[in-house]
Amino acid sequence: VDHALGTPSASQGFRAAYEKDVAGIRAAGENDKYAYQLQSGDAGPEEAFAEVFAQLHGAGAAYWVKNEDYLKAWPNVAQAIRDRLQQEKKKP
């Protein structure tokens, strides 16, 4: 989905949202729970986009985290994805 939408996970806005959420996750000591989304380089933001997108649409691959808890951990990423989807809806 990320690629189909023009790779928003690589945008400055998404990366800023990602970094805010990462700071909160690290402060809460939940690094292990979200280790896959905390990978270095582009992989972390790409995986965060994929999982949060899936969580917003029902369920993702992170079966060990309740949907609502996952979205609470990634509120800024979730909002960035919602905003991007709204942009798509406005296209003719």
N, CA, C and O atoms as a GROMACS GRO file, in nm:
protein
  368
    1VAL      N    1   0.084  -0.119   0.000
    1VAL     CA    2   0.000   0.000   0.000
    1VAL      C    3   0.088   0.125   0.000
    1VAL      O    4   0.060   0.221  -0.071
    2ASP      N    5   0.193   0.122   0.080
    2ASP     CA    6   0.285   0.236   0.088
    2ASP      C    7   0.335   0.272  -0.052
    2ASP      O    8   0.333   0.388  -0.092
    3HIS      N    9   0.381   0.172  -0.125
    3HIS     CA   10   0.432   0.195  -0.260
    3HIS      C   11   0.322   0.244  -0.353
    3HIS      O   12   0.345   0.334  -0.434
    4ALA      N   13   0.205   0.187  -0.343
    4ALA     CA   14   0.093   0.226  -0.430
    4ALA      C   15   0.050   0.371  -0.406
    4ALA      O   16  -0.002   0.436  -0.497
    5LEU      N   17   0.073   0.421  -0.286
    5LEU     CA   18   0.036   0.559  -0.253
    5LEU      C   19   0.150   0.658  -0.277
    5LEU      O   20   0.139   0.775  -0.242
    6GLY      N   21   0.259   0.610  -0.337
    6GLY     CA   22   0.372   0.699  -0.366
    6GLY      C   23   0.476   0.702  -0.255
    6GLY      O   24   0.553   0.797  -0.245
    7THR      N   25   0.479   0.601  -0.174
    7THR     CA   26   0.575   0.584  -0.063
    7THR      C   27   0.570   0.698   0.038
    7THR      O   28   0.672   0.763   0.063
    8PRO      N   29   0.453   0.723   0.097
    8PRO     CA   30   0.446   0.828   0.198
    8PRO      C   31   0.534   0.802   0.320
    8PRO      O   32   0.566   0.895   0.394
    9SER      N   33   0.574   0.678   0.342
    9SER     CA   34   0.662   0.649   0.457
    9SER      C   35   0.798   0.716   0.443
    9SER      O   36   0.872   0.726   0.541
   10ALA      N   37   0.831   0.761   0.323
   10ALA     CA   38   0.959   0.829   0.300
   10ALA      C   39   0.946   0.980   0.310
   10ALA      O   40   1.047   1.051   0.302
   11SER      N   41   0.824   1.032   0.328
   11SER     CA   42   0.805   1.177   0.332
   11SER      C   43   0.852   1.236   0.465
   11SER      O   44   0.856   1.167   0.567
   12GLN      N   45   0.886   1.364   0.462
   12GLN     CA   46   0.930   1.432   0.584
   12GLN      C   47   0.822   1.431   0.690
   12GLN      O   48   0.850   1.410   0.808
   13GLY      N   49   0.699   1.455   0.650
   13GLY     CA   50   0.588   1.458   0.745
   13GLY      C   51   0.569   1.325   0.816
   13GLY      O   52   0.550   1.319   0.937
   14PHE      N   53   0.574   1.217   0.737
   14PHE     CA   54   0.559   1.085   0.797
   14PHE      C   55   0.676   1.054   0.889
   14PHE      O   56   0.657   1.002   0.999
   15ARG      N   57   0.797   1.086   0.845
   15ARG     CA   58   0.916   1.058   0.927
   15ARG      C   59   0.910   1.135   1.059
   15ARG      O   60   0.952   1.084   1.162
   16ALA      N   61   0.859   1.257   1.056
   16ALA     CA   62   0.846   1.336   1.180
   16ALA      C   63   0.745   1.268   1.274
   16ALA      O   64   0.768   1.258   1.394
   17ALA      N   65   0.633   1.223   1.218
   17ALA     CA   66   0.531   1.152   1.297
   17ALA      C   67   0.590   1.023   1.355
   17ALA      O   68   0.568   0.990   1.472
   18TYR      N   69   0.664   0.952   1.273
   18TYR     CA   70   0.727   0.827   1.315
   18TYR      C   71   0.823   0.852   1.431
   18TYR      O   72   0.821   0.780   1.530
   19GLU      N   73   0.908   0.954   1.418
   19GLU     CA   74   1.007   0.983   1.523
   19GLU      C   75   0.939   1.022   1.654
   19GLU      O   76   0.988   0.986   1.761
   20LYS      N   77   0.828   1.095   1.647
   20LYS     CA   78   0.753   1.129   1.769
   20LYS      C   79   0.703   1.002   1.838
   20LYS      O   80   0.717   0.986   1.959
   21ASP      N   81   0.646   0.913   1.759
   21ASP     CA   82   0.594   0.790   1.817
   21ASP      C   83   0.705   0.701   1.870
   21ASP      O   84   0.690   0.638   1.975
   22VAL      N   85   0.816   0.694   1.798
   22VAL     CA   86   0.930   0.614   1.843
   22VAL      C   87   0.979   0.666   1.978
   22VAL      O   88   1.011   0.587   2.067
   23ALA      N   89   0.985   0.797   1.994
   23ALA     CA   90   1.028   0.854   2.122
   23ALA      C   91   0.936   0.810   2.235
   23ALA      O   92   0.982   0.777   2.344
   24GLY      N   93   0.806   0.811   2.210
   24GLY     CA   94   0.710   0.766   2.310
   24GLY      C   95   0.723   0.618   2.342
   24GLY      O   96   0.714   0.578   2.458
   25ILE      N   97   0.744   0.538   2.240
   25ILE     CA   98   0.761   0.394   2.258
   25ILE      C   99   0.886   0.365   2.340
   25ILE      O  100   0.884   0.282   2.431
   26ARG      N  101   0.994   0.433   2.306
   26ARG     CA  102   1.119   0.412   2.381
   26ARG      C  103   1.104   0.460   2.526
   26ARG      O  104   1.151   0.393   2.618
   27ALA      N  105   1.039   0.574   2.547
   27ALA     CA  106   1.018   0.626   2.682
   27ALA      C  107   0.933   0.531   2.767
   27ALA      O  108   0.951   0.521   2.888
   28ALA      N  109   0.840   0.462   2.702
   28ALA     CA  110   0.754   0.366   2.771
   28ALA      C  111   0.822   0.230   2.790
   28ALA      O  112   0.766   0.141   2.853
   29GLY      N  113   0.942   0.216   2.736
   29GLY     CA  114   1.015   0.090   2.749
   29GLY      C  115   0.955  -0.024   2.670
   29GLY      O  116   0.965  -0.140   2.710
   30GLU      N  117   0.891   0.009   2.557
   30GLU     CA  118   0.825  -0.093   2.475
   30GLU      C  119   0.902  -0.126   2.348
   30GLU      O  120   0.843  -0.167   2.247
   31ASN      N  121   1.032  -0.108   2.352
   31ASN     CA  122   1.115  -0.136   2.234
   31ASN      C  123   1.098  -0.278   2.183
   31ASN      O  124   1.087  -0.300   2.063
   32ASP      N  125   1.095  -0.375   2.275
   32ASP     CA  126   1.084  -0.515   2.233
   32ASP      C  127   0.952  -0.543   2.163
   32ASP      O  128   0.947  -0.618   2.066
   33LYS      N  129   0.845  -0.484   2.214
   33LYS     CA  130   0.712  -0.508   2.157
   33LYS      C  131   0.703  -0.460   2.013
   33LYS      O  132   0.632  -0.520   1.932
   34TYR      N  133   0.774  -0.352   1.981
   34TYR     CA  134   0.766  -0.292   1.848
   34TYR      C  135   0.900  -0.297   1.775
   34TYR      O  136   0.928  -0.212   1.690
   35ALA      N  137   0.982  -0.395   1.807
   35ALA     CA  138   1.117  -0.405   1.751
   35ALA      C  139   1.117  -0.406   1.598
   35ALA      O  140   1.205  -0.347   1.535
   36TYR      N  141   1.021  -0.473   1.538
   36TYR     CA  142   1.018  -0.483   1.392
   36TYR      C  143   0.997  -0.346   1.329
   36TYR      O  144   1.052  -0.316   1.223
   37GLN      N  145   0.916  -0.262   1.393
   37GLN     CA  146   0.888  -0.129   1.342
   37GLN      C  147   0.997  -0.029   1.383
   37GLN      O  148   0.997   0.085   1.337
   38LEU      N  149   1.088  -0.072   1.467
   38LEU     CA  150   1.197   0.015   1.512
   38LEU      C  151   1.329  -0.017   1.442
   38LEU      O  152   1.435   0.029   1.486
   39GLN      N  153   1.323  -0.094   1.335
   39GLN     CA  154   1.445  -0.125   1.260
   39GLN      C  155   1.510   0.003   1.209
   39GLN      O  156   1.444   0.105   1.190
   40SER      N  157   1.640  -0.002   1.188
   40SER     CA  158   1.712   0.115   1.139
   40SER      C  159   1.687   0.135   0.989
   40SER      O  160   1.637   0.047   0.919
   41GLY      N  161   1.725   0.252   0.944
   41GLY     CA  162   1.710   0.284   0.802
   41GLY      C  163   1.564   0.303   0.762
   41GLY      O  164   1.482   0.345   0.844
   42ASP      N  165   1.534   0.271   0.637
   42ASP     CA  166   1.398   0.287   0.587
   42ASP      C  167   1.304   0.177   0.634
   42ASP      O  168   1.182   0.194   0.633
   43ALA      N  169   1.360   0.065   0.675
   43ALA     CA  170   1.277  -0.050   0.712
   43ALA      C  171   1.181  -0.019   0.826
   43ALA      O  172   1.064  -0.058   0.820
   44GLY      N  173   1.226   0.051   0.929
   44GLY     CA  174   1.140   0.081   1.044
   44GLY      C  175   1.017   0.162   1.004
   44GLY      O  176   0.905   0.119   1.031
   45PRO      N  177   1.035   0.277   0.940
   45PRO     CA  178   0.919   0.355   0.897
   45PRO      C  179   0.830   0.280   0.798
   45PRO      O  180   0.708   0.292   0.805
   46GLU      N  181   0.889   0.204   0.707
   46GLU     CA  182   0.808   0.127   0.612
   46GLU      C  183   0.723   0.023   0.684
   46GLU      O  184   0.605   0.006   0.652
   47GLU      N  185   0.782  -0.047   0.779
   47GLU     CA  186   0.707  -0.149   0.853
   47GLU      C  187   0.602  -0.085   0.944
   47GLU      O  188   0.493  -0.139   0.961
   48ALA      N  189   0.636   0.029   1.002
   48ALA     CA  190   0.537   0.100   1.084
   48ALA      C  191   0.418   0.142   0.998
   48ALA      O  192   0.303   0.128   1.040
   49PHE      N  193   0.446   0.193   0.878
   49PHE     CA  194   0.337   0.230   0.788
   49PHE      C  195   0.249   0.109   0.759
   49PHE      O  196   0.127   0.116   0.770
   50ALA      N  197   0.311   0.000   0.723
   50ALA     CA  198   0.235  -0.120   0.686
   50ALA      C  199   0.150  -0.171   0.801
   50ALA      O  200   0.032  -0.202   0.783
   51GLU      N  201   0.209  -0.180   0.919
   51GLU     CA  202   0.135  -0.235   1.032
   51GLU      C  203   0.026  -0.141   1.080
   51GLU      O  204  -0.085  -0.185   1.109
   52VAL      N  205   0.054  -0.013   1.089
   52VAL     CA  206  -0.048   0.082   1.134
   52VAL      C  207  -0.160   0.091   1.031
   52VAL      O  208  -0.277   0.099   1.070
   53PHE      N  209  -0.128   0.090   0.904
   53PHE     CA  210  -0.232   0.088   0.801
   53PHE      C  211  -0.322  -0.034   0.822
   53PHE      O  212  -0.445  -0.021   0.819
   54ALA      N  213  -0.263  -0.149   0.842
   54ALA     CA  214  -0.341  -0.271   0.864
   54ALA      C  215  -0.425  -0.261   0.991
   54ALA      O  216  -0.541  -0.302   0.993
   55GLN      N  217  -0.367  -0.206   1.097
   55GLN     CA  218  -0.442  -0.192   1.222
   55GLN      C  219  -0.560  -0.096   1.204
   55GLN      O  220  -0.668  -0.119   1.259
   56LEU      N  221  -0.541   0.009   1.127
   56LEU     CA  222  -0.651   0.103   1.100
   56LEU      C  223  -0.764   0.039   1.022
   56LEU      O  224  -0.878   0.084   1.026
   57HIS      N  225  -0.732  -0.067   0.950
   57HIS     CA  226  -0.831  -0.133   0.865
   57HIS      C  227  -0.873  -0.270   0.918
   57HIS      O  228  -0.916  -0.356   0.841
   58GLY      N  229  -0.860  -0.290   1.046
   58GLY     CA  230  -0.912  -0.413   1.105
   58GLY      C  231  -0.815  -0.490   1.191
   58GLY      O  232  -0.841  -0.512   1.309
   59ALA      N  233  -0.704  -0.530   1.134
   59ALA     CA  234  -0.605  -0.606   1.211
   59ALA      C  235  -0.478  -0.619   1.130
   59ALA      O  236  -0.480  -0.625   1.007
   60GLY      N  237  -0.368  -0.622   1.201
   60GLY     CA  238  -0.240  -0.637   1.135
   60GLY      C  239  -0.175  -0.768   1.171
   60GLY      O  240  -0.240  -0.859   1.222
   61ALA      N  241  -0.048  -0.777   1.144
   61ALA     CA  242   0.027  -0.899   1.170
   61ALA      C  243   0.072  -0.909   1.316
   61ALA      O  244   0.107  -1.017   1.363
   62ALA      N  245   0.070  -0.796   1.389
   62ALA     CA  246   0.116  -0.794   1.528
   62ALA      C  247   0.006  -0.848   1.620
   62ALA      O  248  -0.057  -0.773   1.695
   63TYR      N  249  -0.016  -0.978   1.614
   63TYR     CA  250  -0.124  -1.042   1.690
   63TYR      C  251  -0.103  -1.032   1.841
   63TYR      O  252  -0.199  -1.048   1.916
   64TRP      N  253   0.017  -1.007   1.886
   64TRP     CA  254   0.047  -1.001   2.029
   64TRP      C  255   0.010  -0.866   2.091
   64TRP      O  256   0.023  -0.849   2.213
   65VAL      N  257  -0.035  -0.771   2.010
   65VAL     CA  258  -0.074  -0.639   2.060
   65VAL      C  259  -0.219  -0.615   2.020
   65VAL      O  260  -0.255  -0.631   1.903
   66LYS      N  261  -0.303  -0.577   2.115
   66LYS     CA  262  -0.442  -0.544   2.084
   66LYS      C  263  -0.444  -0.425   1.988
   66LYS      O  264  -0.361  -0.335   1.995
   67ASN      N  265  -0.541  -0.427   1.898
   67ASN     CA  266  -0.555  -0.322   1.798
   67ASN      C  267  -0.552  -0.184   1.861
   67ASN      O  268  -0.477  -0.098   1.817
   68GLU      N  269  -0.634  -0.162   1.964
   68GLU     CA  270  -0.642  -0.029   2.025
   68GLU      C  271  -0.510   0.011   2.093
   68GLU      O  272  -0.473   0.128   2.094
   69ASP      N  273  -0.439  -0.087   2.149
   69ASP     CA  274  -0.310  -0.058   2.211
   69ASP      C  275  -0.206  -0.022   2.105
   69ASP      O  276  -0.123   0.066   2.125
   70TYR      N  277  -0.213  -0.090   1.993
   70TYR     CA  278  -0.120  -0.062   1.884
   70TYR      C  279  -0.139   0.081   1.834
   70TYR      O  280  -0.043   0.155   1.815
   71LEU      N  281  -0.263   0.118   1.815
   71LEU     CA  282  -0.291   0.253   1.764
   71LEU      C  283  -0.258   0.360   1.868
   71LEU      O  284  -0.223   0.472   1.831
   72LYS      N  285  -0.268   0.328   1.996
   72LYS     CA  286  -0.228   0.422   2.101
   72LYS      C  287  -0.077   0.442   2.100
   72LYS      O  288  -0.029   0.552   2.131
   73ALA      N  289  -0.002   0.340   2.066
   73ALA     CA  290   0.144   0.350   2.062
   73ALA      C  291   0.192   0.430   1.941
   73ALA      O  292   0.300   0.489   1.945
   74TRP      N  293   0.114   0.431   1.835
   74TRP     CA  294   0.152   0.497   1.710
   74TRP      C  295   0.049   0.603   1.669
   74TRP      O  296   0.002   0.599   1.555
   75PRO      N  297   0.013   0.697   1.756
   75PRO     CA  298  -0.093   0.793   1.720
   75PRO      C  299  -0.056   0.889   1.608
   75PRO      O  300  -0.140   0.923   1.524
   76ASN      N  301   0.068   0.932   1.605
   76ASN     CA  302   0.110   1.027   1.502
   76ASN      C  303   0.122   0.961   1.366
   76ASN      O  304   0.088   1.020   1.263
   77VAL      N  305   0.172   0.838   1.365
   77VAL     CA  306   0.179   0.762   1.240
   77VAL      C  307   0.038   0.735   1.188
   77VAL      O  308   0.010   0.748   1.069
   78ALA      N  309  -0.051   0.697   1.280
   78ALA     CA  310  -0.190   0.670   1.240
   78ALA      C  311  -0.253   0.795   1.178
   78ALA      O  312  -0.322   0.786   1.076
   79GLN      N  313  -0.230   0.910   1.239
   79GLN     CA  314  -0.287   1.034   1.184
   79GLN      C  315  -0.225   1.069   1.050
   79GLN      O  316  -0.294   1.116   0.960
   80ALA      N  317  -0.096   1.047   1.036
   80ALA     CA  318  -0.030   1.074   0.907
   80ALA      C  319  -0.090   0.986   0.797
   80ALA      O  320  -0.109   1.031   0.684
   81ILE      N  321  -0.120   0.861   0.829
   81ILE     CA  322  -0.181   0.771   0.731
   81ILE      C  323  -0.323   0.816   0.700
   81ILE      O  324  -0.362   0.820   0.583
   82ARG      N  325  -0.400   0.851   0.802
   82ARG     CA  326  -0.537   0.901   0.777
   82ARG      C  327  -0.533   1.024   0.687
   82ARG      O  328  -0.612   1.035   0.593
   83ASP      N  329  -0.442   1.115   0.716
   83ASP     CA  330  -0.430   1.237   0.635
   83ASP      C  331  -0.396   1.203   0.489
   83ASP      O  332  -0.451   1.262   0.397
   84ARG      N  333  -0.305   1.109   0.470
   84ARG     CA  334  -0.266   1.069   0.334
   84ARG      C  335  -0.383   1.007   0.260
   84ARG      O  336  -0.402   1.031   0.141
   85LEU      N  337  -0.462   0.926   0.331
   85LEU     CA  338  -0.578   0.865   0.267
   85LEU      C  339  -0.684   0.969   0.232
   85LEU      O  340  -0.753   0.955   0.131
   86GLN      N  341  -0.696   1.072   0.313
   86GLN     CA  342  -0.789   1.181   0.280
   86GLN      C  343  -0.745   1.253   0.153
   86GLN      O  344  -0.829   1.293   0.072
   87GLN      N  345  -0.614   1.271   0.137
   87GLN     CA  346  -0.563   1.332   0.015
   87GLN      C  347  -0.601   1.249  -0.107
   87GLN      O  348  -0.637   1.303  -0.212
   88GLU      N  349  -0.593   1.119  -0.093
   88GLU     CA  350  -0.628   1.030  -0.205
   88GLU      C  351  -0.777   1.042  -0.239
   88GLU      O  352  -0.814   1.039  -0.356
   89LYS      N  353  -0.860   1.055  -0.138
   89LYS     CA  354  -1.004   1.066  -0.163
   89LYS      C  355  -1.041   1.193  -0.239
   89LYS      O  356  -1.140   1.197  -0.311
   90LYS      N  357  -0.960   1.296  -0.223
   90LYS     CA  358  -0.987   1.424  -0.288
   90LYS      C  359  -0.944   1.427  -0.434
   90LYS      O  360  -0.980   1.518  -0.509
   91LYS      N  361  -0.866   1.327  -0.476
   91LYS     CA  362  -0.821   1.323  -0.615
   91LYS      C  363  -0.938   1.287  -0.706
   91LYS      O  364  -1.024   1.208  -0.669
   92PRO      N  365  -0.940   1.347  -0.825
   92PRO     CA  366  -1.050   1.317  -0.919
   92PRO      C  367  -1.043   1.176  -0.973
   92PRO      O  368  -1.129   1.136  -1.053
   0.00000   0.00000   0.00000
